[in-house]
Amino acid sequence: MTFTRLFSWLWAVVILLGAPGLTQALDTSAGVGLQDRALFQDTVDYTLTNQSGKDFSGQQLANTSFAGAVGKAANFSGADLHGAILTQGAFPNANFNGADLSDVLLDRTDMSGTDLRNAVLVGVIASGSTFTGAQVENADFTDALLDRADQRNFCISASGTNPTTGANTRASLGC
C-alpha cells in the first residue's frame, strides 16, 4: 500500500469516525500537527454533502473527500479524482466516463448504474460497494480491490482497451 493510499484511508477513518484527538493533531492552525498545509489548500471537502446532478466534468478533484456524499446522476466525466475518498457515498447513475479514479477509496459505496467506461480505476479499493448495472467497457481495473461477486459480474460484459493506460479491461479484471 502506497503512502498516499494509506493516508487517504486513514483520513477517511478520521472523517467518518470523527476522532477528536486525531483531528486536533492534524489541526495546523496552532502551528502544530501537519507541517505541509499545501497538501489540503487546493482541496474542497464534499464530505456528507448532496451533490446530486452536479457537473464536475473535467475538474481537478485529486485527493478530494466525497465520504458519505450523495451524487446521484452527477457528472464526473473526464475528472481527475486520483486518491479521492468516496467511502460510504451514493453515486447511482453518475457519469465517470473517462475519469481518473486511480487509488480512490470507494469502499461501501453505491455505484449502481454508473458509467465507468474509459475510466482508470487502477489500485481502487471498492470492497463492499454496489456496481449493479455499471458500464465498464474500456475501463482499467489493474490492482483494484473488488468483491469477487463484482469482479465476476464485470467479467460478463467487460470488453475493450483503456484509451489512457492501454490495459485490456478483461485482463485488468482477471477474467
N, C-alpha and C positions, 0 to 999 in steps of 0.2 A: 504494500500500500504506500503510495507516494505521500509526501508530507502534505501536499495540497489536499488530497482526498481525506487524509486523516484529520486535518484541520477543519475541513468542511463538515465532516461527520461530527466532530466534537462541537463545532459551532451550532449545528442543528440541535444537538442534545441540550446545549445551553439555552437556546431559544425556546425549545419545546417544554423543557422542564422548569425553566425559569430559575435556575440555580443562582440565588442572590450572591453567594460568596464568590462564585466563579465570575459572574458578570461584573462584580465590583473589581475583581482582579484584572479584568480586561478594560476597565474604565481608564482612559488616558487623560481625562480632564484634570486630574490632580497631579499629572506628571509621573504616574506610576503605572505599572502594567505593561501593555504592549508599547514598544518603543517606536514601531513603524506605523504611524497613523495613516500613511498613504495607502495602506492596504484596504482601508474602508472608505476613503474620501470620495471616490467616484462611484460608489455602490449605493443604489437605492434599496431600501428594505421593504418588501411587499409581504412580509410575514403576516398571516392571519387577515389578509385583506380580500376584497372581492374585486377581481379583475376580469370578470365575465364580459366577453365581447370586445375587450380592449385590443388595440393594434400595437404590437411590439415588433412588427416585422422589420428585419434588418438591423435591429438595435444591438448595442454592445451591453450585454447583461451578464458578463462573466462574473462569477462569484456572488451573484445576487441571491438573496433569500426570498423564496416564494413558499416557505414552510407553512403548511396549513392553509394556504391561499386557495381561493376558488377562481378558476379561469375558464369557465365553460365557454366554448366556441371562441376563445381568444386566439389571436393570430400572432404566432411566433415564427412565421416562415422566414428563413434566412437569418434568424437572430443568433448571436453568439452567447450561449448560455453555459459555456465551459466552466465547470466547477460550481455551478449553481446548486442551491438546495431547494428541492420541490417536495420534500418529505411530507407525508400526510396531506398532500394537496389534492384538489379535484379539478382535472382539466379535461372533462369529457368533450369530445368533438372539437378539440383545439387543433390548430394547424401548426405543426412543427416541421413542415416540408422544408428540407434543406438547412435545418437548424443544426448548430454545433451543440450537442448535448454530451460531449465527452466529459468524463469524470463527474457527472452530475449525480447527486444523491436523490434518488427517485423512489425510495422505499415506501411502501404502503400508500401509494398514490393512485388515484383513479385516472387512468389514461384511456378509458374506453372510447372507441370511435375516433381516436386521434389519427391525424395524418402524419406519419413518420417517414414518408417517402423521401429519399435522398438525404436523410438525417444521419449525422455522425453520432453514434452512441457508444463510442469506444470507452471502456472502463466504467460505464454507468453501473450504479448499484440500484437495482429495481426489484428487490425481493419483496414479496407480499403485495405487489401492485396488480392492478387490473388493466388488461390490454384488450378486452373483448372488442372485436371489430376494428382494431387498429390496422392501418395500412402500412406495410413495411417494405415495399418494393424499393430496391436500390439503397437500403439502409445498411449501415456498418455497425455490427454489434460485437466487434472484436473485444475480447476480455471483459465482456459485460457479465454482471452477476444477475441472472434471471431465475425465476422459479422454473422448475423442469416443465411444468404444465404450459407455461407461457412459451417457453422455447419450442416445445412440440407444436403448439398451435401456430406459432410464427412460421415454422418449417412447412406447414401445409400450403401457405400462399407466398412464401418468400421467393424472390427472384431478383435478378439484375445485379448490377455492379455500382457501388457508390461512386458518384462523379468526383468527389473530393479526395477520397483515400484510395480508390481503385480496388477496394475489397469487395469480393463476391459476397452477397448477402447471405446466401445459404451456407457458405463456408464459414463466415463470421459467426453464424448461429450454431455451427457444429451439426448441421443437418446431415 
